[in-house]
Amino acid sequence: MRHPDALAATARRLMAMQGPDGLWGGFHLRPGESRDWVGAVAALALAEAAGSGRLPPALAAAARARAERAADALRLRERPGGGWGYNGAVPPDSDSTAAVLRLFAALGRTAPASAAFLAMQGDPAQGWATYGPMRSWDHWSLPCPEVDAASALALFAAQALDRDDLAALWRKRLALAQDDAGHWRAYWWPGPGTATLAAVEVWAAAGRPAPRPRLPDPATPAMPALDAVTLVQARGLLDAAQGAHALADACARMAGPGRWPADAVLLAPPRHPASPPGDSSPEGRGALTAAAALRALAALPDPRTRPAHPRPAPRVAQDLEPLARTLGLSPQAARLAHHAGHALLDPLLGAPLPWPNKAVSSLARGWPVEFSATLDPDHRPALRLACDLGDPRLSPGGRAWTARAALIRAAKVLGMDPLPLQAGLAPLIAQARRADPAERFLIWGGLDLTDGPQGPQPVLKAYANLAVAGPDPACRLALAARIVASAGGAAIGPHLLALDAALAAGRPQQMGLALTAQGLAGAKVYWELPGHDAAAVGRLADALGLALPPGFTPEIPGIASPAAALRGLSGLAVHVDPVRGVVPELTLATQAAQGVTWRGGHETASIAAWADGLGLSAASALALMAALRRDGTAPRSLHTLTLRRDGGLRAAIYLHADGWLERRLSAPVPFHVPDSIPPRHPAPAPLQGGSP
């Protein structure tokens, strides 16, 4: 791709990620997603690109307008005493405030209170802390290079510092922290790119004082794209020709027009020596990487790009075949699992993203696949999985479209007519075009495989997020009714509204469609509740004409107590027959308690005893647990219990597959992030930097 095309495509891609609130989002640490900080960085990149003179006039005007809209949103989020934070749930910090101040300066705006807040966080002689005041026992309140550099650049842009101040910061602190590779090591990032670019920007803005920084080593293939493009821009500030040449290598990482890998990882090390282990998060959809790439493309000369090398395919889909064989399925069914898995997962796993990735997916703690098993009266070998679908780097409409395309391919592989799913998901895709880009779930896929007398019996499922219709329950249920009708099913709108009124709790959250070789087999509509509500379950059962038996509870004796169910998410679902509409059948879903230590033998015995008490067979669930545990633990995600019209029960167990997946994803997180991030030890010279 030519440089001008890459620049324009990246600008358009970044603009498409802007949310309804005018901001961008990324990462998912314990306080949640970052919108203030990521939003400011993305808007700054658009403002700089708009003013570079390298974008077509109409696109430059649009980029400027998007940046202005973000600045308006951020102005409303400014703290009373000045400053902005990682998001609205945490105190203001230096880097986030610096990013907003640089955006405001690029747009000709001022924020005196926030400039004063940032000035009080540090100075060129002592550096800037992410969170002040500075304390030796608080690692987040110690100066570090990228916070030093970001803060100084923002105050320079706001005319609160001059070149002499930047030169003093360079000589006394930043020049001393460059390592032998020409990099600055970051505190909040595994890689050196962000800190290195910020330090070199300070040197350039200070008038290029002595000592001159060493040219940083180029990015390696193992580095995330964020490091690659920031190191490219840093090299370009020192040697424009070398920077342009390196940009050609960086642009080869694009998987399509403006589609940069979203493989950056943000760290949040322990704040105090006695703090619990640190946190980390993958980037999400890649707004920060796209913003960094846009800045580099707008700042550097036009390079000649080379085509990207194909990325090796992950082993997840191909290893579904041996897993299916292990679970007792026939070779024909196992082969179908392999091919259908490729059709479903290729768009998702083909995107260069690290996993787990809570910023992208809300399925299975941020892993893209979750397995489950049914508890039936008679043991019947089966492979059941749910997976996230679509390319998460795209805007919501594009992600939903690629998800539907994956389902269509899977239907054809399984010998099914894809029309019911293709038509049924059309209303969702229309709504998704207006959805918040930060939405982590649009469409999930599901595959159930069993063997029958005539051969494999596959069921293909699609799960749609009704939240894209907005917060109003009536709008969500209307979307569910349109999906069922578009798929060729019965009209269910009035019945769903009546059930919602009877339930008087929770909110409609998602729905599923099931497709077989014979056509649309059924649908389910799910309500999400903040915890188990026995009264609400009773009201919904009454509305369906069902009598609740004594065993219809969220409890699995020994591992899932009613008290735990009150604290975690719960769900209720009703079944929809394509011809008859809503039928008398009720499903109770209960999320596993968070933070409970997984004890494989105890869970196995408890689930077997629970199934025996219900008159069901746990053989399928136990076989799946054993197969997944060979690659690591397989904690229970949730369990469901379904009451049928005849009073019979059936159940299902859902399992995380962290270890199994981690071994099979061929693109692990670059710069290995340990589960327990060691604390940072103070040092005389600033050696690390950044912000959560």
C-alpha positions as CSV (number, residue, x, y, z in Angstrom):
1,M,0.0,0.0,0.0
2,R,1.3,3.4,-0.9
3,H,2.1,5.8,2.0
4,P,-0.7,8.3,1.2
5,D,-3.2,5.4,1.0
6,A,-2.0,4.0,4.3
7,L,-2.3,7.4,5.9
8,A,-5.8,8.0,4.7
9,A,-6.9,4.4,5.5
10,T,-5.5,4.6,9.0
11,A,-7.3,7.9,9.6
12,R,-10.6,6.5,8.4
13,R,-10.1,3.3,10.5
14,L,-9.4,5.4,13.6
15,M,-12.4,7.6,12.9
16,A,-14.7,4.6,12.6
17,M,-13.7,3.5,16.1
18,Q,-15.0,6.7,17.7
19,G,-17.8,6.0,20.2
20,P,-21.2,7.7,20.5
21,D,-19.7,9.7,23.5
22,G,-17.1,11.2,21.1
23,L,-14.2,9.2,22.6
24,W,-12.3,6.0,21.9
25,G,-11.7,3.1,24.3
26,G,-9.1,0.5,25.0
27,F,-7.6,-1.8,27.6
28,H,-9.6,-3.3,30.4
29,L,-7.8,-3.1,33.8
30,R,-9.5,-3.5,37.1
31,P,-11.1,0.0,37.0
32,G,-12.6,-0.9,33.6
33,E,-12.0,0.5,30.1
34,S,-9.9,3.6,29.5
35,R,-11.8,6.3,27.6
36,D,-10.3,9.6,28.8
37,W,-6.7,8.7,28.2
38,V,-7.2,6.6,25.0
39,G,-9.7,9.0,23.7
40,A,-7.3,11.9,24.1
41,V,-4.4,10.0,22.4
42,A,-6.6,9.0,19.4
43,A,-8.0,12.5,19.0
44,L,-4.5,14.0,19.1
45,A,-3.4,11.7,16.3
46,L,-6.4,12.9,14.2
47,A,-5.7,16.5,15.0
48,E,-2.0,16.2,14.0
49,A,-2.9,14.3,10.8
50,A,-5.5,16.9,9.9
51,G,-2.8,19.7,10.3
52,S,-0.1,17.8,8.5
53,G,-1.2,18.8,5.0
54,R,-0.9,15.1,3.9
55,L,-4.6,14.1,4.0
56,P,-7.1,15.0,1.2
57,P,-8.9,18.2,2.2
58,A,-12.2,16.6,2.9
59,L,-10.7,13.8,5.0
60,A,-8.6,16.4,6.9
61,A,-11.7,18.4,7.7
62,A,-13.5,15.3,8.9
63,A,-10.5,14.2,11.0
64,R,-10.4,17.7,12.6
65,A,-14.1,17.6,13.3
66,R,-13.7,14.2,15.0
67,A,-10.9,15.6,17.2
68,E,-13.0,18.7,18.1
69,R,-15.9,16.4,19.1
70,A,-13.5,14.4,21.4
71,A,-12.2,17.6,22.9
72,D,-15.8,18.8,23.6
73,A,-16.4,15.5,25.4
74,L,-13.2,15.6,27.4
75,R,-13.9,19.2,28.5
76,L,-17.1,17.9,30.2
77,R,-15.0,15.2,31.9
78,E,-12.4,17.5,33.3
79,R,-12.1,17.1,37.1
80,P,-13.2,20.1,39.3
81,G,-9.6,20.7,40.4
82,G,-8.2,20.1,36.9
83,G,-6.9,17.0,35.2
84,W,-8.1,13.8,33.6
85,G,-7.6,10.1,34.5
86,Y,-7.4,6.7,32.9
87,N,-11.2,6.8,33.1
88,G,-13.8,8.4,35.3
89,A,-13.5,5.8,38.0
90,V,-9.9,6.7,39.1
91,P,-8.2,9.9,40.2
92,P,-6.6,12.2,37.6
93,D,-3.0,11.3,36.6
94,S,-0.1,13.0,34.7
95,D,-0.1,11.1,31.5
96,S,-3.9,11.3,30.9
97,T,-3.9,15.0,31.7
98,A,-0.8,15.5,29.4
99,A,-2.6,13.7,26.5
100,V,-5.6,16.0,26.8
101,L,-3.5,19.1,27.1
102,R,-1.6,18.2,24.0
103,L,-4.9,17.7,22.2
104,F,-6.3,21.0,23.3
105,A,-3.1,22.8,22.3
106,A,-3.2,21.2,18.8
107,L,-6.8,22.5,18.5
108,G,-5.9,26.0,19.8
109,R,-7.8,25.5,23.1
110,T,-6.6,26.1,26.7
111,A,-7.2,24.3,30.1
112,P,-5.6,26.5,32.7
113,A,-6.7,24.5,35.7
114,S,-5.4,21.2,34.3
115,A,-2.2,22.8,33.2
116,A,-1.7,24.0,36.8
117,F,-2.6,20.5,38.1
118,L,0.1,18.9,35.8
119,A,2.7,21.5,36.8
120,M,2.2,20.6,40.4
121,Q,2.8,16.9,39.7
122,G,6.6,17.5,39.0
123,D,9.2,19.7,37.4
124,P,12.2,19.3,34.9
125,A,14.7,18.7,37.7
126,Q,12.7,16.0,39.7
127,G,10.5,14.6,37.0
128,W,6.8,13.9,37.0
129,A,4.9,11.3,38.9
130,T,1.9,9.5,37.4
131,Y,0.1,10.1,40.7
132,G,1.3,12.7,43.2
133,P,2.5,13.5,45.7
134,M,5.8,11.6,45.4
135,R,6.3,8.9,48.0
136,S,9.1,6.3,48.0
137,W,6.8,3.5,49.1
138,D,4.2,4.3,46.4
139,H,5.6,3.0,43.1
140,W,3.0,4.9,41.1
141,S,4.0,8.2,42.5
142,L,7.7,7.9,41.4
143,P,8.9,9.7,38.3
144,C,9.6,7.6,35.2
145,P,10.8,8.6,31.7
146,E,7.6,8.4,29.6
147,V,5.6,10.3,32.3
148,D,8.4,12.8,32.5
149,A,8.5,13.2,28.7
150,A,4.7,13.3,28.2
151,S,4.1,15.8,30.9
152,A,6.9,18.1,29.8
153,L,5.7,18.0,26.1
154,A,2.2,18.9,27.3
155,L,3.3,21.8,29.4
156,F,5.5,23.0,26.6
157,A,2.5,22.9,24.2
158,A,0.5,24.8,26.8
159,Q,3.3,27.4,27.0
160,A,3.9,26.6,30.7
161,L,7.5,25.4,29.9
162,D,10.1,26.7,27.5
163,R,12.9,25.1,25.5
164,D,15.4,25.7,28.3
165,D,13.1,23.7,30.6
166,L,13.0,20.8,28.1
167,A,16.7,20.9,27.6
168,A,17.2,20.7,31.4
169,L,14.9,17.7,31.6
170,W,16.8,16.1,28.8
171,R,20.3,16.6,30.3
172,K,19.5,15.8,33.9
173,R,17.1,12.9,33.5
174,L,16.2,11.5,30.1
175,A,19.6,11.4,28.4
176,L,20.9,9.3,31.4
177,A,18.2,6.7,31.0
178,Q,18.8,5.6,27.4
179,D,20.1,2.0,27.3
180,D,22.7,0.4,25.0
181,A,20.0,-0.5,22.4
182,G,19.0,3.2,22.2
183,H,15.7,2.5,24.0
184,W,14.1,3.9,27.1
185,R,12.5,1.2,29.2
186,A,8.8,1.8,30.2
187,Y,7.1,1.1,33.5
188,W,3.5,0.8,32.2
189,W,4.4,-1.1,29.0
190,P,6.3,-4.4,28.4
191,G,8.0,-2.8,25.3
192,P,10.2,0.3,24.9
193,G,8.4,2.1,22.0
194,T,6.2,4.6,23.8
195,A,8.9,5.7,26.3
196,T,11.5,6.0,23.5
197,L,9.4,8.1,21.2
198,A,8.4,10.5,24.1
199,A,12.0,10.9,25.1
200,V,13.2,11.7,21.6
201,E,10.3,14.1,21.1
202,V,11.5,16.0,24.2
203,W,15.0,16.2,22.7
204,A,13.7,17.4,19.3
205,A,11.4,20.0,20.9
206,A,14.2,21.3,23.1
207,G,16.2,22.2,20.0
208,R,18.3,19.0,19.8
209,P,20.7,19.7,22.7
210,A,23.7,17.6,23.6
211,P,24.1,14.8,24.2
212,R,22.5,13.5,21.0
213,P,20.5,10.3,21.6
214,R,21.7,7.1,20.0
215,L,19.6,5.9,17.1
216,P,17.3,3.2,18.6
217,D,17.5,-0.3,17.4
218,P,14.6,-1.2,15.0
219,A,11.6,-3.1,16.2
220,T,11.8,-6.9,16.2
221,P,9.0,-9.1,14.8
222,A,8.1,-10.1,18.3
223,M,7.4,-6.5,19.3
224,P,3.8,-5.3,19.2
225,A,2.8,-3.0,16.4
226,L,2.6,-0.1,18.9
227,D,6.3,-0.5,19.7
228,A,7.1,-0.9,16.0
229,V,5.5,2.4,14.9
230,T,6.6,4.4,17.9
231,L,10.2,3.3,17.4
232,V,9.9,4.1,13.7
233,Q,8.8,7.7,14.5
234,A,11.6,8.0,17.0
235,R,14.2,6.9,14.4
236,G,12.6,9.3,11.9
237,L,13.2,12.2,14.4
238,L,16.9,11.3,14.4
239,D,17.3,10.3,10.8
240,A,14.5,11.0,8.4
241,A,15.8,8.5,5.7
242,Q,16.1,5.7,8.2
243,G,12.7,6.5,9.6
244,A,11.1,6.3,6.2
245,H,12.8,3.0,5.5
246,A,11.7,1.6,8.8
247,L,8.2,2.8,8.2
248,A,8.0,0.5,5.2
249,D,8.6,-2.5,7.4
250,A,6.1,-1.3,10.0
251,C,3.4,-0.7,7.3
252,A,3.9,-4.3,6.2
253,R,2.2,-5.3,9.5
254,M,-1.2,-4.1,8.3
255,A,-3.6,-6.9,7.5
256,G,-5.7,-4.6,5.3
257,P,-6.3,-0.9,4.6
258,G,-5.5,0.9,7.9
259,R,-6.0,-2.4,9.8
260,W,-3.1,-2.4,12.3
261,P,-2.5,-5.3,14.8
262,A,-4.1,-4.6,18.2
263,D,-1.4,-6.5,20.1
264,A,-0.2,-3.9,22.6
265,V,-0.4,-4.8,26.3
266,L,-0.7,-2.3,29.2
267,L,0.7,-3.1,32.6
268,A,-0.4,-2.0,36.0
269,P,2.3,-3.2,38.4
270,P,1.7,-3.3,42.2
271,R,1.4,0.1,43.6
272,H,2.8,-0.7,47.1
273,P,5.3,-3.4,48.3
274,A,2.4,-5.2,50.0
275,S,-0.1,-4.8,47.2
276,P,-1.6,-7.8,45.5
277,P,-0.2,-8.9,42.1
278,G,-0.3,-6.4,39.3
279,D,-2.7,-6.4,36.4
280,S,-2.3,-6.3,32.7
281,S,-4.6,-5.9,29.7
282,P,-4.4,-6.3,25.9
283,E,-5.3,-3.2,23.9
284,G,-8.7,-4.2,22.5
285,R,-9.6,-3.0,19.1
286,G,-6.3,-1.2,18.4
287,A,-7.3,2.5,18.8
288,L,-4.0,3.4,20.5
289,T,-1.9,1.5,17.9
290,A,-3.9,3.0,15.0
291,A,-3.3,6.5,16.6
292,A,0.4,5.8,16.9
293,A,0.6,4.6,13.3
294,L,-1.3,7.7,12.1
295,R,1.2,10.0,13.9
296,A,4.1,8.2,12.3
297,L,2.6,8.2,8.8
298,A,1.8,11.9,9.1
299,A,5.2,12.8,10.4
300,L,7.5,10.7,8.2
301,P,8.4,10.8,4.4
302,D,6.7,8.5,2.0
303,P,8.3,5.0,2.2
304,R,8.0,2.1,-0.2
305,T,6.0,-0.6,1.6
306,R,6.4,-4.3,1.2
307,P,3.5,-6.8,1.4
308,A,3.0,-8.4,4.7
309,H,4.0,-12.0,5.2
310,P,1.0,-14.3,5.9
311,R,0.5,-14.9,9.6
312,P,0.6,-18.6,10.7
313,A,-2.8,-20.0,11.5
314,P,-3.5,-20.9,15.1
315,R,-3.9,-24.5,16.0
316,V,-7.3,-24.1,17.7
317,A,-9.5,-25.2,14.8
318,Q,-7.3,-28.1,13.8
319,D,-7.1,-29.4,17.3
320,L,-10.8,-29.5,17.6
321,E,-10.6,-32.8,15.7
322,P,-8.5,-34.7,18.2
323,L,-10.6,-33.2,21.0
324,A,-13.8,-34.5,19.4
325,R,-12.2,-37.9,19.0
326,T,-11.2,-37.9,22.7
327,L,-14.7,-37.1,23.7
328,G,-16.0,-40.2,21.8
329,L,-17.2,-38.7,18.5
330,S,-16.8,-40.5,15.2
331,P,-14.0,-39.6,12.7
332,Q,-16.6,-38.0,10.4
333,A,-18.0,-35.8,13.2
334,A,-14.4,-34.9,14.4
335,R,-13.5,-33.8,10.9
336,L,-16.5,-31.6,10.7
337,A,-15.4,-30.0,14.0
338,H,-12.1,-29.1,12.4
339,H,-13.6,-27.6,9.2
340,A,-16.4,-25.7,11.0
341,G,-13.9,-24.4,13.6
342,H,-11.8,-22.9,10.8
343,A,-14.8,-21.3,9.2
344,L,-16.0,-19.8,12.5
345,L,-12.6,-18.7,14.0
346,D,-10.5,-17.6,11.0
347,P,-11.6,-13.9,11.0
348,L,-11.1,-13.7,14.8
349,L,-7.8,-15.6,15.2
350,G,-6.5,-14.2,11.9
351,A,-6.4,-10.8,13.5
352,P,-3.1,-10.2,15.4
353,L,-4.5,-9.9,18.9
354,P,-3.2,-11.2,22.2
355,W,-5.4,-13.6,24.2
356,P,-7.0,-13.4,26.8
357,N,-8.4,-10.1,25.8
358,K,-11.1,-8.7,28.0
359,A,-11.0,-5.4,26.1
360,V,-12.3,-7.2,23.0
361,S,-14.4,-10.1,24.3
362,S,-16.6,-10.7,27.3
363,L,-16.7,-14.5,26.6
364,A,-14.8,-16.8,28.9
365,R,-12.8,-14.2,30.8
366,G,-11.6,-12.7,27.5
367,W,-10.6,-16.0,25.8
368,P,-12.3,-16.5,22.4
369,V,-13.6,-20.0,22.9
370,E,-15.6,-21.7,25.7
371,F,-16.6,-25.4,25.9
372,S,-19.7,-26.9,27.4
373,A,-21.4,-30.3,28.0
374,T,-25.0,-31.4,28.6
375,L,-26.2,-33.6,31.4
376,D,-28.7,-36.0,29.7
377,P,-30.5,-39.1,31.0
378,D,-28.3,-41.2,28.7
379,H,-24.6,-40.5,27.9
380,R,-24.2,-39.2,24.4
381,P,-20.7,-38.1,23.2
382,A,-20.7,-34.5,22.0
383,L,-18.6,-31.5,21.3
384,R,-20.1,-28.2,22.2
385,L,-18.4,-24.9,22.0
386,A,-19.2,-21.2,21.8
387,C,-16.8,-18.7,20.3
388,D,-16.5,-15.0,19.6
389,L,-16.9,-14.0,16.0
390,G,-15.7,-11.4,13.5
391,D,-12.6,-9.2,13.3
392,P,-12.7,-7.1,16.5
393,R,-10.5,-4.4,15.0
394,L,-13.3,-3.3,12.7
395,S,-16.1,-0.9,13.6
396,P,-19.2,-2.6,15.1
397,G,-21.0,-2.9,11.7
398,G,-17.9,-4.4,10.1
399,R,-17.3,-6.8,13.0
400,A,-20.9,-8.0,12.9
401,W,-20.8,-8.4,9.1
402,T,-17.6,-10.5,9.3
403,A,-19.2,-12.5,12.1
404,R,-22.2,-13.3,9.9
405,A,-19.9,-14.2,7.0
406,A,-18.2,-16.7,9.3
407,L,-21.5,-18.3,10.2
408,I,-22.5,-18.6,6.6
409,R,-19.2,-20.3,5.8
410,A,-19.6,-22.7,8.7
411,A,-23.2,-23.5,7.6
412,K,-22.0,-24.5,4.2
413,V,-19.2,-26.6,5.6
414,L,-21.9,-28.4,7.7
415,G,-24.2,-29.0,4.8
416,M,-26.8,-26.4,5.9
417,D,-28.7,-23.7,4.1
418,P,-27.3,-20.5,5.7
419,L,-30.3,-18.4,4.7
420,P,-32.1,-18.4,8.1
421,L,-29.0,-17.1,9.9
422,Q,-28.1,-14.8,7.0
423,A,-31.5,-13.2,7.0
424,G,-32.1,-13.4,10.8
425,L,-29.0,-11.5,11.7
426,A,-29.6,-8.7,9.2
427,P,-31.6,-6.6,11.7
428,L,-28.8,-6.9,14.2
429,I,-26.2,-5.8,11.7
430,A,-28.3,-2.7,10.9
431,Q,-28.4,-1.9,14.6
432,A,-24.7,-2.7,15.1
433,R,-23.7,0.1,12.7
434,R,-24.8,2.6,15.3
435,A,-23.4,0.6,18.3
436,D,-20.7,1.9,20.6
437,P,-17.3,0.7,19.2
438,A,-16.4,-0.3,22.8
439,E,-19.1,-3.0,22.8
440,R,-17.2,-6.3,23.5
441,F,-19.9,-8.7,22.3
442,L,-21.9,-8.4,19.1
443,I,-22.3,-12.0,17.7
444,W,-21.1,-15.3,19.1
445,G,-21.1,-18.6,17.3
446,G,-21.9,-22.0,18.7
447,L,-21.3,-25.5,17.4
448,D,-22.9,-28.7,18.9
449,L,-21.8,-32.0,17.3
450,T,-23.2,-35.4,18.1
451,D,-23.4,-38.7,16.2
452,G,-26.7,-40.2,15.0
453,P,-27.8,-43.3,13.1
454,Q,-27.4,-41.5,9.8
455,G,-24.0,-39.9,10.7
456,P,-22.9,-36.6,12.4
457,Q,-25.7,-34.4,13.6
458,P,-24.4,-30.8,13.8
459,V,-26.2,-27.8,15.2
460,L,-24.9,-24.3,14.3
461,K,-25.9,-21.5,16.7
462,A,-25.7,-17.7,16.6
463,Y,-25.9,-15.5,19.7
464,A,-26.9,-11.9,19.2
465,N,-26.4,-9.0,21.6
466,L,-29.7,-7.3,22.1
467,A,-28.0,-4.4,23.9
468,V,-27.2,-2.8,20.5
469,A,-30.8,-1.8,20.4
470,G,-30.3,0.5,23.4
471,P,-31.2,0.3,27.0
472,D,-35.0,0.2,26.6
473,P,-36.2,-3.4,27.2
474,A,-39.0,-2.9,24.7
475,C,-36.5,-2.0,21.9
476,R,-34.4,-5.0,22.8
477,L,-37.3,-7.4,22.6
478,A,-38.5,-5.8,19.4
479,L,-35.1,-6.6,17.9
480,A,-35.3,-10.2,19.1
481,A,-38.7,-10.5,17.5
482,R,-37.4,-9.1,14.2
483,I,-34.5,-11.5,14.3
484,V,-36.8,-14.5,14.7
485,A,-39.2,-13.3,12.1
486,S,-36.4,-12.5,9.6
487,A,-35.0,-16.0,10.1
488,G,-38.4,-17.5,9.1
489,G,-39.8,-18.0,12.6
490,A,-43.1,-17.1,14.2
491,A,-44.1,-13.7,15.4
492,I,-43.2,-13.5,19.1
493,G,-43.1,-9.8,19.9
494,P,-46.3,-9.5,22.0
495,H,-45.5,-12.7,23.9
496,L,-42.0,-11.5,24.8
497,L,-43.4,-8.2,26.1
498,A,-45.9,-10.0,28.2
499,L,-43.2,-12.2,29.7
500,D,-41.0,-9.2,30.4
501,A,-43.9,-7.5,32.2
502,A,-44.4,-10.7,34.3
503,L,-40.7,-11.0,35.1
504,A,-40.4,-7.4,36.2
505,A,-36.7,-7.9,36.8
506,G,-33.5,-7.9,34.9
507,R,-33.2,-6.9,31.3
508,P,-33.3,-8.6,27.9
509,Q,-29.6,-9.2,27.0
510,Q,-29.1,-11.7,24.2
511,M,-30.8,-14.3,22.0
512,G,-29.7,-17.4,20.2
513,L,-30.7,-19.0,16.9
514,A,-30.1,-22.7,16.2
515,L,-29.7,-24.1,12.7
516,T,-29.7,-27.7,11.5
517,A,-29.7,-29.4,8.2
518,Q,-33.5,-29.3,8.2
519,G,-33.5,-25.5,8.7
520,L,-34.2,-23.2,11.7
521,A,-34.5,-25.4,14.7
522,G,-35.3,-22.9,17.4
523,A,-34.3,-19.8,19.3
524,K,-33.8,-18.6,22.9
525,V,-34.2,-15.2,24.4
526,Y,-32.2,-14.5,27.6
527,W,-32.8,-12.0,30.4
528,E,-29.8,-11.1,32.6
529,L,-30.3,-10.5,36.3
530,P,-27.8,-9.1,38.8
531,G,-28.2,-12.2,41.0
532,H,-30.5,-15.2,41.5
533,D,-34.1,-13.9,42.1
534,A,-36.4,-16.8,43.2
535,A,-39.4,-14.6,43.0
536,A,-38.7,-13.5,39.5
537,V,-38.1,-17.1,38.4
538,G,-41.5,-18.0,39.9
539,R,-43.2,-15.2,38.1
540,L,-41.7,-16.2,34.7
541,A,-42.6,-19.8,35.3
542,D,-46.2,-18.8,36.1
543,A,-46.4,-16.8,32.9
544,L,-45.2,-19.9,31.0
545,G,-47.7,-22.2,32.8
546,L,-44.9,-24.2,34.5
547,A,-44.9,-25.6,38.0
548,L,-41.4,-25.3,39.6
549,P,-40.1,-28.5,41.1
550,P,-38.1,-28.4,44.4
551,G,-34.8,-29.1,42.5
552,F,-35.0,-26.0,40.3
553,T,-32.4,-23.9,42.0
554,P,-29.0,-22.4,41.2
555,E,-27.3,-24.8,43.7
556,I,-24.7,-27.5,42.9
557,P,-24.1,-28.9,46.4
558,G,-20.5,-28.5,47.4
559,I,-19.4,-25.9,44.7
560,A,-22.3,-23.5,43.9
561,S,-24.4,-22.3,46.9
562,P,-27.6,-20.2,46.8
563,A,-25.7,-17.5,48.6
564,A,-23.0,-17.3,45.9
565,A,-25.8,-17.2,43.3
566,L,-27.2,-14.1,44.9
567,R,-23.9,-12.3,44.4
568,G,-23.1,-13.2,40.8
569,L,-24.9,-12.7,37.5
570,S,-27.9,-14.9,36.8
571,G,-30.0,-15.4,33.7
572,L,-33.4,-16.7,32.6
573,A,-34.2,-17.9,29.1
574,V,-37.3,-19.0,27.2
575,H,-37.4,-21.3,24.2
576,V,-38.9,-20.3,20.9
577,D,-40.2,-22.9,18.4
578,P,-40.0,-21.7,14.8
579,V,-43.6,-22.5,14.2
580,R,-45.4,-22.3,17.6
581,G,-43.5,-19.4,19.0
582,V,-42.6,-19.2,22.7
583,V,-43.0,-22.7,24.3
584,P,-43.4,-23.7,28.0
585,E,-39.7,-24.2,28.8
586,L,-37.6,-22.2,31.2
587,T,-33.8,-22.1,31.6
588,L,-32.0,-20.9,34.7
589,A,-28.3,-19.8,34.2
590,T,-26.0,-19.2,37.1
591,Q,-22.5,-17.7,36.8
592,A,-19.7,-19.4,38.7
593,A,-18.4,-17.5,41.8
594,Q,-15.3,-15.4,41.0
595,G,-12.1,-16.1,42.8
596,V,-12.9,-19.6,44.0
597,T,-10.0,-21.9,43.9
598,W,-10.4,-24.6,41.3
599,R,-10.2,-28.1,42.8
600,G,-10.5,-30.6,39.9
601,G,-11.3,-33.7,41.9
602,H,-13.8,-32.0,44.2
603,E,-15.6,-30.4,41.2
604,T,-15.7,-33.7,39.4
605,A,-17.3,-35.5,42.3
606,S,-19.7,-32.6,43.1
607,I,-21.0,-32.4,39.5
608,A,-21.4,-36.2,39.3
609,A,-23.4,-36.1,42.5
610,W,-25.5,-33.2,41.3
611,A,-26.3,-35.0,38.0
612,D,-27.2,-38.2,39.8
613,G,-29.6,-36.3,42.0
614,L,-31.3,-34.9,39.0
615,G,-31.5,-38.3,37.3
616,L,-29.1,-37.2,34.6
617,S,-25.8,-38.5,33.4
618,A,-22.6,-36.4,33.9
619,A,-20.5,-38.6,31.7
620,S,-20.1,-36.0,28.9
621,A,-19.3,-33.2,31.3
622,L,-16.7,-35.4,33.1
623,A,-15.1,-36.5,29.8
624,L,-14.8,-32.8,28.7
625,M,-13.3,-31.8,32.1
626,A,-10.7,-34.5,31.9
627,A,-9.8,-33.7,28.3
628,L,-9.3,-29.9,29.1
629,R,-7.5,-30.5,32.3
630,R,-4.6,-32.2,30.5
631,D,-3.6,-28.7,29.3
632,G,-4.3,-26.9,32.6
633,T,-7.3,-26.2,34.8
634,A,-10.8,-26.1,33.4
635,P,-12.8,-23.9,35.8
636,R,-16.6,-23.9,35.6
637,S,-17.9,-20.7,33.9
638,L,-21.6,-21.2,34.6
639,H,-24.2,-23.9,34.7
640,T,-27.8,-24.0,33.4
641,L,-30.8,-26.0,34.4
642,T,-33.8,-26.2,32.1
643,L,-37.4,-27.1,33.1
644,R,-39.3,-28.7,30.2
645,R,-43.0,-28.7,29.6
646,D,-43.4,-32.3,30.8
647,G,-41.6,-31.5,34.1
648,G,-38.4,-33.1,33.1
649,L,-35.0,-31.4,33.7
650,R,-31.8,-31.1,31.7
651,A,-28.6,-29.3,32.6
652,A,-25.4,-28.1,31.1
653,I,-21.9,-27.2,32.4
654,Y,-19.8,-24.5,30.8
655,L,-16.0,-24.6,31.2
656,H,-13.2,-22.2,30.6
657,A,-10.4,-23.6,28.5
658,D,-7.6,-21.3,29.3
659,G,-4.7,-23.8,29.3
660,W,-6.0,-25.7,26.3
661,L,-6.3,-22.4,24.3
662,E,-3.1,-20.9,25.5
663,R,-1.1,-23.9,24.1
664,R,-2.8,-23.6,20.7
665,L,-2.9,-19.9,19.9
666,S,0.2,-19.4,17.7
667,A,0.6,-15.7,18.5
668,P,1.1,-15.4,22.3
669,V,1.3,-12.0,24.0
670,P,4.6,-10.4,23.0
671,F,6.9,-9.5,25.9
672,H,5.6,-12.1,28.3
673,V,3.5,-10.6,31.0
674,P,3.7,-12.6,34.3
675,D,0.6,-13.3,36.3
676,S,2.4,-11.6,39.3
677,I,4.1,-8.4,38.1
678,P,7.0,-7.7,40.4
679,P,7.1,-4.3,42.1
680,R,9.2,-1.5,40.8
681,H,12.2,-0.6,42.9
682,P,13.2,3.1,43.2
683,A,16.5,4.0,41.5
684,P,18.5,7.2,41.4
685,A,18.1,7.5,37.6
686,P,14.7,7.2,35.9
687,L,14.7,3.8,34.3
688,Q,11.0,3.1,33.6
689,G,7.8,5.1,32.7
690,G,3.9,5.5,31.8
691,S,0.2,5.4,33.1
692,P,-2.5,2.8,33.7
